[in-house]
Amino acid sequence: MKINRPGVLLTLLYKLGILLVNVLQQLKTRIPQAWRKPLLVIGIILLVVVWSDYMRVLNRPLIEDDQPQTYVVERGSNLTRIVYDLEKKGLIERPRYLLLHARLHGSANQISTGEYHIRPKQTAKQFLQQLLDGKVIQYALTIVEGWSFTQFMTEVRQNAYLQQTLQGLSDKAIMLKLGYPEQHPEGRFYPDTYHFPRGTPDVQFLQRAYRAMQNYLQQAWQERAIGLPFKDMDEALVMASVVEKETGLASERQAIAGVFIRRLEKGMRLQSDPTVIYGMGKRYQGNIRRRDLLEDTPYNTYRRSGLPPTPIAMPGKDAIHATLHPLEGDALYFVSRGDGSHYFSATLEEHNKAVIKYQLKGRKKSFSSFDAKSETAKPETAKPETAKPETAKPETAKPEQ
């Protein structure tokens, strides 16, 4: 609540003047005529003195040096406790003046818990306004696009400004705490930078990020392109997570999404490295080998048709938008050029040539790209044995299997 300073001060002065006049009127019959004028003058002088002291206290800087300080309002504190604590710390005098100033505005108990900056030369009146406005110090935590839930919770648990209540709990127990016991947590939290005051419970932080994802996903789902092969927005979220992990360039997101959606529509397997990596879990050490592609896990899209059972990461809004508005075309394959971009192909023959050019450096090494419905794994030569950190976008060939 913004304090209307001129109006309030004039009103207070007027009321004090009326009070003085009323007192003199009551004493009129008891005070000799000769004393009345001197007493009125003395009363006015006292009023001016009190008013001047009141204004001096309100406009006096809390700290005189150039070093800012932090003042903490503990949970359950009210304004009375705060102003007397400020007096105890030597930051203000006459705490009753601040109480009077706040109560004139009906805001004496509207104080938010948290940390407050006391700036150099900031007056008691300005700091009081800051308290009444609830302008607490905010801390930031960023959820990065493409993070797994494990990476996300590692950051949450290491954050010194959040109140930790989820330490030691399993993913399932965390979702139970959030009120969604039947949901897998992967991909359910919206990547963004969140600001919060010290002491915010971690459960509250997670609920906020969860609601943000639900709100954005619902809005995006309502505005989706016509004819997409998704039964519901949860399936779209799964696909968006794959697009997020596959995309090295933002400009290619819609093209990548278009390839995967056309493959779904044609009954072709997605053949996405990030899904294999997710299914490997902690066993993934930077390389995908032939035996990993042969391993039948629920997330191995070289071995299984359709979408993975859950998202594999937290997709950002751009990946979600690309998934719900894919680029039209006929491309069914893509292969890394080695510079972060991809070459897209509509036919298997064209794709195999691109693999030789960009992945095998022009060498016509023996390899095959099999039909997508075949149970035969893609040969090892089509997947270079290069290190690939978990959060990196795969830069490997995509010959069809």
C-alpha positions as CSV (number, residue, x, y, z in Angstrom):
1,M,0.0,0.0,0.0
2,K,1.5,3.3,-1.1
3,I,1.4,6.0,1.6
4,N,-0.1,9.3,0.5
5,R,2.3,11.3,2.5
6,P,1.1,15.0,2.1
7,G,-2.6,14.1,2.7
8,V,-1.8,12.1,5.8
9,L,0.5,14.7,7.3
10,L,-2.0,17.5,6.9
11,T,-4.8,15.3,8.3
12,L,-2.7,14.4,11.4
13,L,-1.8,18.1,11.9
14,Y,-5.4,19.1,11.6
15,K,-6.6,16.5,14.1
16,L,-4.0,17.5,16.6
17,G,-5.0,21.1,16.2
18,I,-8.7,20.3,16.8
19,L,-7.7,18.2,19.8
20,L,-5.8,21.2,21.3
21,V,-8.8,23.5,20.6
22,N,-11.2,21.1,22.2
23,V,-9.0,20.8,25.3
24,L,-8.8,24.6,25.6
25,Q,-12.6,24.9,25.2
26,Q,-13.1,22.4,28.1
27,L,-10.8,24.3,30.3
28,K,-12.1,27.7,29.3
29,T,-14.3,28.2,32.3
30,R,-11.6,27.0,34.7
31,I,-8.6,29.0,33.3
32,P,-8.3,32.6,34.2
33,Q,-8.6,35.0,31.2
34,A,-5.0,36.2,31.6
35,W,-3.6,32.7,31.2
36,R,-5.6,31.6,28.2
37,K,-3.5,33.2,25.4
38,P,-0.1,32.1,27.0
39,L,-1.4,28.5,27.3
40,L,-2.6,28.5,23.7
41,V,0.9,29.7,22.6
42,I,2.6,27.0,24.7
43,G,0.3,24.4,23.3
44,I,1.0,25.4,19.7
45,I,4.8,25.4,20.5
46,L,4.5,21.9,22.0
47,L,2.5,20.7,19.0
48,V,5.2,22.1,16.6
49,V,8.0,20.5,18.7
50,V,6.3,17.1,18.7
51,W,5.5,17.3,15.0
52,S,9.1,18.3,14.2
53,D,10.4,15.4,16.3
54,Y,8.0,13.0,14.6
55,M,9.2,14.1,11.1
56,R,12.8,14.0,12.2
57,V,12.5,10.4,13.3
58,L,10.6,9.3,10.2
59,N,13.1,11.0,7.8
60,R,16.3,10.0,9.7
61,P,18.5,7.5,7.8
62,L,18.7,4.1,9.4
63,I,22.3,3.7,8.6
64,E,24.8,6.5,8.0
65,D,27.6,4.6,6.2
66,D,27.7,3.2,2.6
67,Q,27.4,-0.4,3.6
68,P,23.9,-1.9,3.1
69,Q,22.5,-4.2,5.7
70,T,20.0,-7.1,5.7
71,Y,17.1,-7.2,8.1
72,V,15.2,-10.5,8.6
73,V,11.5,-10.5,9.5
74,E,10.9,-13.9,11.2
75,R,7.8,-15.9,10.6
76,G,5.1,-14.7,13.0
77,S,6.6,-11.2,13.5
78,N,4.2,-8.2,13.7
79,L,5.0,-4.5,13.2
80,T,5.2,-3.8,16.9
81,R,7.9,-6.5,17.4
82,I,9.8,-5.3,14.3
83,V,10.0,-1.6,15.3
84,Y,11.1,-2.3,18.8
85,D,13.7,-4.7,17.4
86,L,14.9,-1.9,15.1
87,E,15.2,0.3,18.1
88,K,17.1,-2.3,20.0
89,K,19.6,-2.6,17.1
90,G,20.1,1.2,17.2
91,L,18.5,1.7,13.8
92,I,15.6,3.9,14.9
93,E,14.4,5.9,17.8
94,R,10.9,6.6,19.1
95,P,9.3,3.3,17.7
96,R,5.9,4.6,18.7
97,Y,6.2,7.2,15.9
98,L,6.6,4.4,13.3
99,L,3.6,2.5,14.8
100,L,1.5,5.6,14.6
101,H,2.6,6.3,11.0
102,A,1.7,2.7,9.9
103,R,-1.6,2.6,11.8
104,L,-2.8,5.8,10.2
105,H,-2.8,3.8,7.0
106,G,-4.4,0.6,8.4
107,S,-1.4,-1.5,7.4
108,A,0.2,-2.2,10.8
109,N,0.0,-6.0,10.5
110,Q,0.6,-6.4,6.8
111,I,4.2,-7.5,7.0
112,S,5.7,-10.2,4.8
113,T,8.2,-12.7,6.2
114,G,11.6,-12.6,4.6
115,E,14.8,-10.6,4.2
116,Y,14.8,-6.9,3.5
117,H,17.6,-4.7,2.2
118,I,18.4,-1.6,4.2
119,R,20.0,0.7,1.7
120,P,22.5,3.5,2.6
121,K,20.7,6.7,3.5
122,Q,17.4,5.0,3.5
123,T,15.0,6.7,6.0
124,A,12.9,5.0,8.6
125,K,9.8,6.1,6.7
126,Q,11.1,4.6,3.4
127,F,12.0,1.3,5.1
128,L,8.6,1.2,6.7
129,Q,7.0,1.6,3.3
130,Q,9.3,-1.2,2.0
131,L,8.0,-3.5,4.9
132,L,4.4,-2.6,4.1
133,D,4.9,-3.3,0.4
134,G,6.5,-6.7,1.2
135,K,9.6,-6.0,-1.0
136,V,11.7,-8.9,0.3
137,I,15.0,-10.0,-1.1
138,Q,14.5,-12.5,-3.9
139,Y,16.8,-15.4,-4.8
140,A,16.8,-17.2,-8.2
141,L,17.0,-20.8,-9.3
142,T,17.0,-21.7,-13.0
143,I,15.5,-24.9,-14.4
144,V,17.4,-25.5,-17.6
145,E,15.8,-26.9,-20.7
146,G,16.8,-30.5,-21.2
147,W,17.5,-31.3,-17.6
148,S,16.4,-34.6,-16.2
149,F,14.4,-34.7,-12.9
150,T,17.5,-36.0,-11.2
151,Q,19.5,-33.0,-12.3
152,F,16.7,-30.7,-11.3
153,M,16.4,-32.2,-7.8
154,T,20.1,-32.0,-7.3
155,E,20.0,-28.3,-7.8
156,V,16.9,-27.9,-5.5
157,R,18.6,-29.9,-2.7
158,Q,21.8,-27.9,-3.0
159,N,20.0,-24.5,-2.8
160,A,20.8,-22.9,0.5
161,Y,17.8,-20.5,0.3
162,L,15.1,-23.1,0.0
163,Q,13.7,-24.8,3.1
164,Q,14.6,-28.5,2.6
165,T,11.7,-30.9,3.3
166,L,12.3,-33.5,0.5
167,Q,15.8,-34.8,1.4
168,G,16.1,-38.5,1.1
169,L,12.7,-39.0,-0.6
170,S,12.3,-41.1,-3.7
171,D,10.8,-39.7,-6.9
172,K,7.5,-41.4,-6.2
173,A,7.4,-40.0,-2.6
174,I,8.1,-36.5,-3.9
175,M,5.2,-36.7,-6.4
176,L,3.0,-38.0,-3.5
177,K,4.0,-34.9,-1.5
178,L,3.1,-32.7,-4.5
179,G,-0.3,-34.4,-4.7
180,Y,0.3,-36.3,-8.0
181,P,1.1,-39.8,-6.8
182,E,0.3,-41.5,-10.1
183,Q,2.5,-39.3,-12.3
184,H,6.1,-39.9,-13.3
185,P,8.1,-36.7,-12.4
186,E,10.2,-36.5,-15.6
187,G,9.3,-33.6,-17.8
188,R,6.6,-32.2,-15.5
189,F,8.4,-29.0,-14.4
190,Y,8.6,-25.9,-16.6
191,P,12.2,-24.7,-17.4
192,D,12.5,-21.1,-16.4
193,T,14.2,-18.8,-13.8
194,Y,12.2,-18.6,-10.6
195,H,12.5,-16.0,-7.9
196,F,11.6,-16.6,-4.3
197,P,12.4,-15.4,-0.8
198,R,14.7,-17.2,1.6
199,G,12.9,-20.0,3.5
200,T,10.5,-20.9,0.7
201,P,9.7,-24.6,1.1
202,D,11.1,-26.8,-1.6
203,V,7.6,-28.4,-2.0
204,Q,6.2,-25.0,-2.8
205,F,8.9,-24.3,-5.3
206,L,8.2,-27.6,-7.1
207,Q,4.5,-27.0,-7.1
208,R,5.1,-23.6,-8.7
209,A,7.2,-25.1,-11.5
210,Y,4.7,-28.0,-12.0
211,R,1.8,-25.6,-12.3
212,A,3.8,-23.4,-14.8
213,M,4.3,-26.5,-17.0
214,Q,0.7,-27.5,-16.8
215,N,-0.5,-24.0,-17.6
216,Y,1.8,-23.6,-20.6
217,L,1.1,-27.1,-21.9
218,Q,-2.6,-26.7,-21.7
219,Q,-2.5,-23.4,-23.6
220,A,-0.1,-24.8,-26.2
221,W,-2.3,-27.9,-26.6
222,Q,-5.4,-25.8,-27.3
223,E,-3.5,-23.9,-30.1
224,R,-1.9,-27.0,-31.7
225,A,-1.8,-27.7,-35.4
226,I,-4.5,-30.0,-36.8
227,G,-3.9,-33.7,-37.4
228,L,-1.1,-34.4,-35.0
229,P,-0.7,-38.1,-34.0
230,F,-1.0,-37.5,-30.3
231,K,-3.9,-38.9,-28.2
232,D,-3.5,-36.3,-25.5
233,M,-1.1,-33.5,-24.3
234,D,0.9,-36.0,-22.2
235,E,2.0,-37.7,-25.4
236,A,2.9,-34.3,-26.9
237,L,5.0,-33.7,-23.8
238,V,6.9,-37.0,-24.3
239,M,7.7,-36.1,-27.9
240,A,8.7,-32.5,-26.9
241,S,11.2,-34.0,-24.5
242,V,12.8,-36.0,-27.3
243,V,12.9,-33.0,-29.6
244,E,14.5,-31.0,-26.8
245,K,17.3,-33.5,-26.3
246,E,17.8,-34.0,-30.1
247,T,18.0,-30.3,-31.1
248,G,21.4,-28.6,-31.3
249,L,20.0,-25.5,-33.1
250,A,16.9,-23.7,-32.1
251,S,16.1,-23.1,-35.8
252,E,15.9,-26.8,-36.4
253,R,13.4,-27.7,-33.7
254,Q,10.4,-27.7,-35.9
255,A,12.2,-29.6,-38.6
256,I,13.3,-32.3,-36.1
257,A,9.8,-32.5,-34.7
258,G,8.5,-32.9,-38.3
259,V,10.8,-35.8,-38.9
260,F,9.7,-37.7,-35.7
261,I,6.0,-37.0,-36.3
262,R,6.1,-38.3,-39.9
263,R,8.0,-41.4,-38.7
264,L,5.2,-42.0,-36.1
265,E,2.5,-41.6,-38.7
266,K,4.2,-44.1,-41.0
267,G,4.8,-46.6,-38.2
268,M,8.6,-46.1,-38.3
269,R,10.6,-46.2,-35.1
270,L,12.0,-43.0,-33.8
271,Q,15.5,-44.3,-33.5
272,S,16.5,-41.5,-31.1
273,D,19.8,-41.7,-29.2
274,P,18.6,-39.6,-26.2
275,T,15.9,-42.2,-25.5
276,V,18.5,-45.0,-25.4
277,I,20.7,-42.8,-23.1
278,Y,17.8,-42.2,-20.7
279,G,17.0,-45.9,-20.6
280,M,20.6,-46.7,-19.7
281,G,20.5,-44.5,-16.7
282,K,23.7,-44.3,-14.7
283,R,25.3,-46.9,-16.9
284,Y,25.7,-44.3,-19.6
285,Q,29.3,-43.0,-19.6
286,G,29.4,-41.0,-22.8
287,N,29.3,-43.7,-25.5
288,I,26.5,-45.6,-27.1
289,R,27.7,-49.0,-28.3
290,R,26.1,-51.6,-30.5
291,R,25.1,-53.7,-27.4
292,D,23.3,-50.6,-26.0
293,L,21.2,-50.4,-29.2
294,L,20.4,-54.1,-29.0
295,E,19.3,-53.9,-25.4
296,D,15.5,-54.0,-25.1
297,T,14.5,-51.3,-22.6
298,P,11.1,-49.4,-22.6
299,Y,13.1,-46.3,-23.7
300,N,15.0,-47.9,-26.6
301,T,13.3,-46.5,-29.7
302,Y,15.6,-48.6,-31.9
303,R,14.0,-51.7,-30.5
304,R,10.4,-50.4,-29.8
305,S,7.9,-48.6,-31.8
306,G,6.0,-45.5,-30.8
307,L,6.8,-43.1,-28.0
308,P,8.8,-43.8,-24.9
309,P,6.6,-44.4,-21.8
310,T,7.5,-41.1,-20.2
311,P,9.3,-37.8,-21.1
312,I,13.1,-38.2,-21.0
313,A,13.8,-34.6,-19.9
314,M,12.2,-31.2,-19.2
315,P,11.3,-29.6,-22.5
316,G,11.3,-25.9,-22.8
317,K,8.5,-23.9,-24.4
318,D,10.2,-23.7,-27.8
319,A,10.5,-27.5,-28.0
320,I,6.8,-27.8,-27.0
321,H,5.8,-25.3,-29.6
322,A,7.8,-27.0,-32.3
323,T,6.2,-30.4,-31.4
324,L,2.7,-28.9,-31.7
325,H,3.6,-26.9,-34.8
326,P,6.1,-29.2,-36.7
327,L,7.6,-28.2,-40.0
328,E,5.8,-29.7,-43.0
329,G,7.8,-31.6,-45.5
330,D,8.9,-35.1,-46.5
331,A,12.1,-35.6,-44.5
332,L,12.3,-38.8,-42.6
333,Y,16.0,-38.8,-41.6
334,F,18.6,-36.4,-40.3
335,V,22.3,-36.7,-39.8
336,S,24.7,-34.4,-38.0
337,R,26.9,-32.2,-40.3
338,G,29.5,-32.0,-37.4
339,D,28.9,-28.3,-36.8
340,G,25.8,-28.5,-34.7
341,S,23.4,-28.5,-37.7
342,H,21.8,-31.5,-39.4
343,Y,21.3,-32.6,-43.0
344,F,17.7,-33.8,-43.6
345,S,16.7,-36.5,-46.1
346,A,13.5,-37.8,-47.5
347,T,14.8,-41.2,-48.7
348,L,17.0,-43.9,-47.3
349,E,19.4,-43.7,-50.2
350,E,19.9,-40.0,-49.8
351,H,20.4,-40.4,-46.1
352,N,23.0,-43.1,-46.5
353,K,25.0,-40.8,-48.8
354,A,24.8,-38.1,-46.1
355,V,26.1,-40.5,-43.5
356,I,29.1,-41.3,-45.7
357,K,29.7,-37.6,-46.3
358,Y,29.3,-36.2,-42.9
359,Q,29.9,-39.0,-40.5
360,L,32.4,-41.2,-42.3
361,K,34.2,-38.3,-43.9
362,G,33.6,-39.6,-47.4
363,R,35.0,-43.0,-46.8
364,K,32.7,-45.7,-48.2
365,K,33.0,-47.9,-45.1
366,S,30.7,-51.0,-44.9
367,F,27.4,-50.1,-43.1
368,S,23.7,-50.5,-43.6
369,S,20.6,-48.6,-42.8
370,F,17.8,-51.1,-42.3
371,D,14.0,-50.8,-42.6
372,A,12.6,-49.1,-39.6
373,K,10.2,-52.0,-38.9
374,S,13.1,-54.5,-38.8
375,E,14.2,-56.0,-35.5
376,T,17.8,-55.9,-36.6
377,A,19.9,-53.3,-34.8
378,K,21.7,-50.6,-36.7
379,P,25.4,-51.5,-37.2
380,E,28.0,-49.9,-35.0
381,T,29.7,-48.0,-37.8
382,A,26.7,-45.7,-38.1
383,K,27.2,-44.5,-34.5
384,P,30.6,-42.9,-33.9
385,E,32.0,-43.8,-30.5
386,T,32.4,-40.2,-29.3
387,A,31.9,-38.9,-25.8
388,K,28.5,-37.3,-25.3
389,P,27.5,-35.7,-22.0
390,E,24.0,-36.4,-20.8
391,T,22.7,-32.9,-21.4
392,A,24.3,-32.5,-24.8
393,K,22.3,-32.8,-28.0
394,P,23.3,-35.9,-29.9
395,E,25.5,-35.3,-32.9
396,T,25.3,-38.8,-34.4
397,A,24.1,-40.3,-37.7
398,K,20.4,-41.3,-38.1
399,P,20.4,-44.1,-40.7
400,E,17.1,-45.9,-40.6
401,Q,16.9,-49.4,-39.1
